[in-house]
Amino acid sequence: MLLIPAIDLKDGKCVRLRQGRMEDDTVFSEDPVAMARRWVSEGAKRLHLVDLDGAFAGVPRNREVIHAIREGCPDVQIQVGGGIRDEDTIQGYLDAGVDFVIIGTKAVSAPHFVSDVAAEFPNHIIIGLDARDGKVAIDGWSKLSHHDVIDLAQKFEDDGVEAIIYTDISRDGMMEGINIEATARLARSIRIPVIASGGITNLEDIRQLGGIVADGVMGAITGRALYEGTLSFAEGQKLADTF
C-alpha cells in the first residue's frame, strides 16, 4: 500500500486546512520543494500536490511551484489537483512531467468532461470525490451536491479513469481517524483502485487501512499528521509496505 504525503499549496507555501476552510490554514513550510524532497528522502514513492488557490479560483495558481517540485524530485510519481478544469491545463501538467492529474469539481459539474479526458489522456486521470454523509462536495468543499459517491465512482470507472481518491471531508485535517467503513464500501463497489484521504493520525490508522487493501484500497494520503508529528512518514510507509 502506498502512503502518499500531501503538499497543499497556498500563496506558494505549504499549508494545511481544516475541513477545507481557506481561512483556517496553518503554514508548515515556506519552501514546498524542500518539503517534497524531505518526504522523498524518507521513502515516499508518490506525492500528492494540491493547488488550493486553484481549487477556489477554478484555474491553476501555483503552477510554478508544482513544476519546481517536479524538477526537484525527478524520481517520484506526482499527482496534482486543484483548478484543473480544461484540457489545456491537463496537457500543461503532463508536459511538465506530472504523472496524474486529479479532477474534482469539474467531474461532478460536467461529467462528460471525464469521459473526454480519460480517452484523450489515458492512464493519467484520477477523480477526487470529496464527500460528507455519502454526498459529494464541490467548489473547494464549499457546496454539497446531490450526487451519491458510489454512483459517481461507478460512472467514472466506466469512463476509464485510473483511480478514485475518496476524502471524508468531515475528517480531513481533524486527525480523527479514517472513515474505514465508508472507504471500504466504496472500494468494494468498483474495480479500479481507491486512494483513501482525510483523517489519518497515526500508525493504527494505517494498520486499519491495511485491513481493507483486499477490498481495493491501493494507498492513503496523509498531511497534517506528518506535519504535526503524530505520524512518522518512514515508519508509516514501512508498515504500509507489509500490506
N, C-alpha and C positions, 0 to 999 in steps of 0.2 A: 504494500500500500504506500502511495506517495504522501508525504507530508509536505505541504506547499506553503511557504511563508508569504504573507500578504504585505505588499508595499503600497499603501494608499497615498496618493499624491494630491496635495492641495497647495496651490501657490508655489509649486516646485519643491515642497518639503514633504517629508514622510510623516503622516499623521494617522491617527485612528479616530473614528467617530463612534459615538454610542447610538445604536439603533438607527444609523443613517442620518442623524441630525447634523447638518453642516455647522450649526452654531455650537455644537457640543463636541469639539475636537481637541485632541491632545497632540502636540508636536513631539515626535520622538527622535527626529533627526533632520538637520538642515542639509544633509548630504545623502540623498537616496542611493546614489551609485555606491558609496561606501557601505551602506546598509545592505544592498544587494550582494556585494562581494562578501560581506560577513556571512550571510546565510549560505552562500555557495561554499565558502571555506568550511562551514560546519556540516556540509553534506547534502545541501538542497539539490535536487535534480530538476526542479521546475520552480519558477517564480510566478506569483500572481500579482500583476500590477493593475491598479485601478486609478483612472483619471477622475477624481471626484468632481473637480471643476467641470470637466467634460460631461459627466453624467447629468449635472444640473443644467449646463448650457446647451447640451444637445450636439456639441461639436468638441473635438479634442482641444484641450487647453495645456496639457503637459507633455506634448509630443516630443519636445527636445530632450526632456529628462528621460523619457522612455527609450528614445534612441540611444542616449548616453549609457543607460543601463545595459542595453543590448550589446553595445560596443565593449563595455567594461566587463561583461560576463558572457564571453562567446561560447562557453561550453555547457550552458544550461538551457533547458527549454523555458520559454517565456509565453505566458498567456496574458492578454491585455483586455481590459474592459473599461467602459466609461465614455459615452458620447459617440459610440460607433453606430452610425445610422445611415450610412450610404456606402456604395461600392468603392468609391474613391478612397475613403478612409481605410477600408479593409485592405485595398491594394497597397496603399502607402505603408501600412504597418508590415504587411508581408514582405514588401520590397526592402524594408529596413531590417528584416531578419526575425521578426516576431513569428512564433510558431503557431499560435492560436489566437483568434480574436473572439471576444465574448459579446454576444448580442443580448441585450436585456430589454429595455423599454420598447425598442422598435420591433422586437419579436412578438410582443403582446399587442401593440397598437396596429401593426401591419404584418400579420402572419405570412402573407405571400412573399414578403421580403426574405424570410428564412429559406423558403424553398428555392428562391432565385440564387441567393448567395451560397447555399450549400452545394448547388450544382456548379456555380461559377468558381468556387474556391473549395473543392473537395478536400477533406481531411484537415481543414483549418478552422471550422466554425464550431464554437461551443455556445450553448444557450445558458444564460443565467436566469434562473427562476427564483425570485425572492418572494417569500410568502409569509403571511400571518394567518393562522387558523385555516390553512388549506387554500387560501385565495391569494392570487399573485398581485404583488405591488409593482408600481411603475413610477417613472419620473423621480428617480432618486429616493424611492420608497415613500414619496410624499402623497401618493394616491393608491388606494386599494381597488383593484379591478374586480369584475365578477367572474373572472376565469378560474377554473379549478386547476391546480398544479398538475395533477396526474393526467387530466385530459390534454392539456397543452404539451406536456412532455411526450405523450404518445404521438401527437401530431408531428412534433419536431423530429422525433425518431423516424417517422415515415418520410420526412423531408431529407433525411440523410446526414444529420449533424453528428459530430464526433462524440459529444458528451453533454450532460446536464450538470450545471453547478446549482445545487439546492441550498438556499440560505433560509433559515428560520429567523426572520428579522426581529422577532421578539427576544431572541437570544443574542443577536450579534453585538459584539462589543461589551456584553454584560458579564461575560465569564461565568455563566451559569450552567454550562454543560450543553452538549449536543442534544438535539431532539432526535434521539435514536429511532424511536418508533416511526415517526413521520418519514425520516430518511430511508429506513428500510422498506417502508410501504411503497415509496416512490421507486426505489431501485428494483423491487420485485415486479413492478408494473411495466417496466421497459427492458429492452435488451441491451441498449447502449449504456456505457458506464455513467455512474453518478459520482460527483465530487461533492463531499459534504462541506458545509461552511456555516459559521455562526455559533459561537458558544464554547469552543474548545478552551479548556482551562488548564488541564494537566495530563499526566500520563494515563490516568484512569479513563479519561475521555477517549484517548487513542485506543486503549485496550477495548473499550466498548465498541468503537467503530470496527476494530478488527473482527469482532463477532458477526458483523454483517457484510464483510467483504464478499462472502459467497453469494450474497443477495445481489451483488453488482456494484458495490461501492469501491472505486479504484483509488480514491485519495481523499484528503481533507485539507482545507485551507485554514491556517491559523494566523492570527495577527496580534491582538492585544496581549494574549498570554505570553508570547515571546518577548514583547517589548516591556512588559511589566515584570517579567522574570518568574512567572509561575510555571513556565514550561521551558526546558532546555531543548533547543531545536535538535541538537546532536543526539540527545537521549531519546527524544520523540521519534526521530527517523529510525534510530536503531530498533526501537520497539516496533514501529510500523513495518520495518523490513521482515519481521517474523510472520507477517500475515500474508 
